[in-house]
């Protein structure tokens, strides 16, 4: 029964049968894939006990997710025409756009009495009320921690967040609203948790007590509420840790990337999700903003970006990564170009934007709250001070970009023709990164343009037939070989 309880077999079966789903996708992260066979057997056994209708339900195991494993892989589920997704393991609870989902968070072990003791001691020493946040895998123990805290002390300074829901319906783009609202609304949510504040108080008036490991969910909390005092209870070691300097140093690194992005000429919009609701609106908004800033924007769709993948696009000076809040922060130190979040892109490319210290991780909060700025007459012609270059610089001329957009296919044909004419020329020097205005210009200026760099003809080469047959014996090979 411990296995069935850990993976909530009865609740999953109830969810499937209540909604009448016939094709169910079971999504597992890599670390839980070894448990997938046991989960399928347990679900199949419980479904068969429900009668003939349970035998007609098809279960499909999904692994190697298209994007981050914390998000519902709607792309993979739609390949098998699934009616819903059962998501296992760590999740960000980002809203889906096409399929309903049910989340099994798991039940990580925790000493509830020991956690409650540390919590009460911290609450008594804190001058502010304490808000308790936690990893979703510890949600099963929160009731025990609350009861133990009541026994330890009658202090009224403790407030606990609640899990929003284990099930989720697809969300329309128009229904996507910012989760972390301003203080006047008194309701906040982050990482699948939701809570309300006392009348007259804001988040800065609370101290935060996090239960869980130092992972992406915790980093999301530290950055979003960087004005709050935060401590972390490590359930594995049963210790209370108050040093969050490492997470706060991330803010300095992110501010540096914002300043570096301001000097970019070519921007790559990196799509890191095809399932999180509102991603299309964010892509259009970012592209419009980048174009108005005098930059050239290109959109890339790839799963799980790494330095090798992005190195195939050296013309891009910076990439904007549109993904869920818990995978948006990529450590791009090993990347050829920095990778920033949509919030950082708004700071970098919207003239007059200032970083007040507030940090927004979820791009859904930016779709409605941060519209693209209206161009002002003469503002774009003014020089901009670059902290990295130590002087005033001018962004690329907007007239060239606007003319290119107006001409449409004709302008693209002219640029391509120019690139082909430049292809046969001998370039002795490599193009300096950031000196070009488009990908075509960059390609035309590159010293290496492929394996046919010494070919002076612009006409395409005739194709060459390769080997055919099996590797153990190609068709051109004789049996003697």
HELIX and SHEET records of a PDB file:
HELIX    1   1 UNK A    2  UNK A    6  1                                   5    
HELIX    2   2 UNK A    9  UNK A   19  1                                  11    
HELIX    3   3 UNK A   30  UNK A   35  5                                   6    
HELIX    4   4 UNK A   36  UNK A   48  1                                  13    
HELIX    5   5 UNK A   52  UNK A   55  1                                   4    
HELIX    6   6 UNK A   74  UNK A   79  1                                   6    
HELIX    7   7 UNK A  112  UNK A  125  1                                  14    
HELIX    8   8 UNK A  136  UNK A  141  5                                   6    
HELIX    9   9 UNK A  142  UNK A  152  1                                  11    
HELIX   10  10 UNK A  173  UNK A  175  5                                   3    
HELIX   11  11 UNK A  203  UNK A  205  5                                   3    
HELIX   12  12 UNK A  216  UNK A  224  1                                   9    
HELIX   13  13 UNK A  245  UNK A  262  1                                  18    
HELIX   14  14 UNK A  279  UNK A  292  1                                  14    
HELIX   15  15 UNK A  307  UNK A  310  1                                   4    
HELIX   16  16 UNK A  332  UNK A  334  5                                   3    
HELIX   17  17 UNK A  342  UNK A  349  1                                   8    
HELIX   18  18 UNK A  364  UNK A  369  1                                   6    
HELIX   19  19 UNK A  398  UNK A  407  1                                  10    
HELIX   20  20 UNK A  409  UNK A  423  1                                  15    
HELIX   21  21 UNK A  439  UNK A  445  1                                   7    
SHEET    1   A 5 UNK A  58  UNK A  62  0                                        
SHEET    2   A 5 UNK A  23  UNK A  27  1                                        
SHEET    3   A 5 UNK A  84  UNK A  88  1                                        
SHEET    4   A 5 UNK A 100  UNK A 104  1                                        
SHEET    5   A 5 UNK A 167  UNK A 168 -1                                        
SHEET    1   B 5 UNK A 158  UNK A 160  0                                        
SHEET    2   B 5 UNK A 129  UNK A 134  1                                        
SHEET    3   B 5 UNK A 206  UNK A 211  1                                        
SHEET    4   B 5 UNK A 229  UNK A 234  1                                        
SHEET    5   B 5 UNK A 239  UNK A 241 -1                                        
SHEET    1   C 3 UNK A 162  UNK A 163  0                                        
SHEET    2   C 3 UNK A 193  UNK A 196 -1                                        
SHEET    3   C 3 UNK A 187  UNK A 190 -1                                        
SHEET    1   D 4 UNK A 296  UNK A 301  0                                        
SHEET    2   D 4 UNK A 266  UNK A 271  1                                        
SHEET    3   D 4 UNK A 318  UNK A 322  1                                        
SHEET    4   D 4 UNK A 338  UNK A 341  1                                        
SHEET    1   E 2 UNK A 384  UNK A 386  0                                        
SHEET    2   E 2 UNK A 391  UNK A 393 -1                                        
SHEET    1   F 2 UNK A 469  UNK A 470  0                                        
SHEET    2   F 2 UNK A 473  UNK A 474 -1                                        
END                                                                             
